[in-house]
Amino acid sequence: MAVDNGVLGVAGFSKVNCKWGEFSNMHAGFPIKLASYELSSSEALYQIMRFTERMDVQDFILQEKRPMAVKFISRAHIEKSRSDFNDIRVPLMSWVVRLKFAQHYDVLHPILMSTEELDIIEISSKDSFWGAKYEPYVGFRGLNVLGKIYMELRILAHDKPKSFFDKVVCPPELKLGICGETDLDWSRFS
């Protein structure tokens, strides 16, 4: 079902080519540079960190440029996910979103500020963890974790200068690694 987020009074996104679609991890217009690596999208960075112990899967993800294909690669190898993935997925996504925002600040800051005080919601009929489903006469149902991450970021972005986002510190509990490298400066963009 198509949802007119203007009528609902939310900054809702479900497709990359619609208003606020830039917030989607499926948007290919926001590659992320991390140390010597360039990932095609925030989805690619998030999924690659699911497989920190599997360089073979990470290599597949690094080579793929289409965010949805990255998601399919991840699903095909889901049983190879790091054992603590469910425990770290929210701080991981928060870090990924902040990196995306920092590296594309000049584009994403005005879009994020345009949401004003609206609830930011990833509208999804399938994922009630990262997003929420719209139900007529009820409203949105779901945890909308990705939307909440963007709303927290909006508060920071409103109060902090651009230079605040020059270094995005990675929480140490994430224990990140790409292709066997674990001692990278995870806040270094290039």
N, C-alpha and C positions, 0 to 999 in steps of 0.2 A: 504494500500500500504506500502510495506517495503521501508524504506528510508535508503540508505547507507550514514550515516552522514560523513564519511571520504571523500567521493566525494563532498559533499555539503560544506565542510569546516566549519562545526559547531560541537560543542560538543552536539549532540542531543541524547535524551533518550526518549524511549517510552515503553520499556520492562525492567523488573528488571534483567533479565539474559543476557542483552546485555551491550556493553561498555557504561559506565556512567549510567547504570541502578541504581546504588546506590543512585542517586539523586532523584529517584522516591519515593513518599510517600507510594507507594504500596510495597516497599521493606521490607520484614519481618525480615531482618537481622540486624535491627537497633532499638531494643526496647529502650524506653525512660523512665528513672526513674525520678520521680518528687515527692519530699517529700516521703511519704510512699507508693506511687503508682508506679506500673510498667505498662506502656502501650506498647502494642505489636509493635507499629510502629508510625512514625510521622503522618500517616493518622489517627490513633486512637486518638492521642493527639489533632490534629486539630478538628476532628469531636466531640470529647467529650466536647470541649469548645463551640461548637455550641449550646449545650443544658445545659447551666449552671443553668437554672431554672428547669430542668427536671432530677431529680436523677434516675428515672426509666429508661430513655433512656441511661443515662451515665452508669448505671449498666450493661445494655446489651453490650455496647461498651467495658467496662472494661473486661468483660468475653470473648469477641471474640478475637481470636488470629490471624485471617486472615485479612489482610488489606482490601481486596476487599469486604469481608463480612461486615466489619465495614462501608464501604461506602454504602452498600445496607441497613444496619440498619438505617443509617443517612437519606437516601432517603425515607425510609418508614415512617420516623417521621419528615420529612422536615417542616411540618406546625407547629411543636413545637419548631422550632429554636428561639433563643433569638431575640428580636425585632431589636437589633442593629447589627445583624450579618454581613450584607453587608457592614456596615460602618467600622467594625473592622477586617474583614477577611484578609486584606493584612498585617497589623501589626501583627496579630495573626500568620499568616503563616511565616512571617519573624522570629518571636520569636521561633516558632516550628522548623524551619530549623536550626537556630543557636543552639538550644538545642541538636538537633540530631548531628550536627557537633561537638559540644563541647564534648558530651559524647562518640563519636566514632572518635575522632580527629586523632588517629594514623592510622586509616583505611581511613577516608574520606579526610584528608588533602592532602596526595599524589595524590589521585584521582582528587581532585579539582585543584591542581596545574598542573596536567597533561593536563588540558584543555587549559593551557597557556593563550593566548588572544582570543581564539575562543569564539564566541557567544555560550552561553549555552541555549539550547532550549528544552523544553518539547514538543516533537512531538506528536500532538494529532489531530485526525480527528473530535473530538467531542467537545473539550473545547478550545475555542479561548480566554478565559480569562487567565487561568493559563498557557496555552500552545499556540502552533501555528500549523497551518496546512501547509503542504508543497504542493505547487501548481507548477507543471512543467512550466517552462518558466517565472514564476512570482517570486517564492521563498516562503518564509514563511509569512503567514498571521495570525495575532493574536496578542494579547497583550503580551503573554509569561511572565506573572508576576512571575511565579515560576522560570523560567530561569533567570530573572533579579535579583531576590533575591539571587540566587546562584552567579551571577556575582558580586554583591555588596559584598557578603561574601568572594569571591575570593580576592578582593582588600584588605579587612581587614586581611584575613588569610595570605596574602603575606607580609603585613607590620607589623603584630603583632606577638608576641611570643605565644606559646601554653598557657602560664599562663593567657593571656588576656581572654581566653575562659573559665576560671575556674568558672566564675560567669556570667550567662546570665540574665541580668536584664529584667524583664517583664514590658512593658509599662503599667502604672496604668490605662489607659483608657480601657484596655481589661477587667477589672472586672471579673477575673477568679474565677472558683469554681469547685471543684470535690466532688460529693456526699455530698453537703451541706457545705463543708469546703471552706471558702473564705479567711481565714487569714493565709494561708500557706506561707512559704517562697518559692516563685515561682522560685527562682534562685537555690534552693538547690536540688541537684541531688539525694541524698540518705539519 
